Amino acid sequence: MSLSSTKLLFFAGSAREASFNKRLARLGAQIAEVNGLAATFADLGDYPMPLYDADLQALDGIPENAHKLEALMKVHTGIFIACPEYNASITPLLKNTLDWISRIRNEGEEPLAVFKTRVFALGSASPGGMGGLRGVNTVRTVLELGLGALVLPDQFAVPKAGEAFEDNGHLKNREQQEKFKQLIVKLARAAHVLHG
């Protein structure tokens, strides 16, 4: 199966420069490229948006950055989200980003088309022993039940993330990095099947 037409987007639900999840998303894009897959890393910090409010939407419309992110999603067939865990749940930044994009309505498209026509994979990195998996579960619920997205059942977690990364961004545990590669390849294959 040739995956040459498959393009993967990687981003994290954190804008912090030192975010472990941003490091994980960057690593994912690097792994994809090394394995012959077109990949883009996006930083949500480059797409600031106000807190979603229906009155604000009615007054000012949907922020330009929501449209920019949706357009970026549209040129990729598979999307990997590294999901930080805030109080056992999704980060406000990631939830707000998904909420604003979900409000976009394009002529000739069904609502939520950008979510329903892509394949998603989830991962997380956390200083704790569970690797942020509780946050991942919340993001999965939002994507699958809230937005109608297809999310791979496999997910990837990096526990004790403060000790997990090499200076070059790779994971110290080679077996763990290989598992991450396998998830990325699976995402690419699923996206290829969906988009041809």
Rosetta blueprint (number, residue, H / E / L):
1 M L
2 S L
3 L L
4 S L
5 S L
6 T L
7 K E
8 L E
9 L E
10 F E
11 F E
12 A E
13 G L
14 S L
15 A L
16 R L
17 E L
18 A L
19 S L
20 F H
21 N H
22 K H
23 R H
24 L H
25 A H
26 R H
27 L H
28 G H
29 A H
30 Q H
31 I H
32 A H
33 E H
34 V H
35 N L
36 G L
37 L L
38 A E
39 A E
40 T E
41 F E
42 A E
43 D L
44 L H
45 G H
46 D H
47 Y L
48 P L
49 M L
50 P L
51 L L
52 Y L
53 D L
54 A H
55 D H
56 L H
57 Q H
58 A H
59 L H
60 D H
61 G L
62 I L
63 P L
64 E H
65 N H
66 A H
67 H H
68 K H
69 L H
70 E H
71 A H
72 L H
73 M H
74 K H
75 V L
76 H L
77 T L
78 G E
79 I E
80 F E
81 I E
82 A E
83 C L
84 P L
85 E L
86 Y E
87 N L
88 A L
89 S E
90 I L
91 T L
92 P H
93 L H
94 L H
95 K H
96 N H
97 T H
98 L H
99 D H
100 W H
101 I H
102 S H
103 R L
104 I L
105 R L
106 N L
107 E L
108 G L
109 E L
110 E L
111 P L
112 L L
113 A H
114 V H
115 F H
116 K H
117 T L
118 R L
119 V E
120 F E
121 A E
122 L E
123 G E
124 S E
125 A E
126 S L
127 P L
128 G L
129 G L
130 M L
131 G L
132 G L
133 L H
134 R H
135 G H
136 V H
137 N H
138 T H
139 V H
140 R H
141 T H
142 V H
143 L H
144 E H
145 L H
146 G H
147 L H
148 G L
149 A L
150 L E
151 V E
152 L E
153 P E
154 D E
155 Q E
156 F E
157 A E
158 V E
159 P L
160 K L
161 A H
162 G H
163 E H
164 A L
165 F E
166 E L
167 D L
168 N L
169 G L
170 H L
171 L E
172 K L
173 N L
174 R H
175 E H
176 Q H
177 Q H
178 E H
179 K H
180 F H
181 K H
182 Q H
183 L H
184 I H
185 V H
186 K H
187 L H
188 A H
189 R H
190 A H
191 A H
192 H H
193 V H
194 L H
195 H H
196 G L
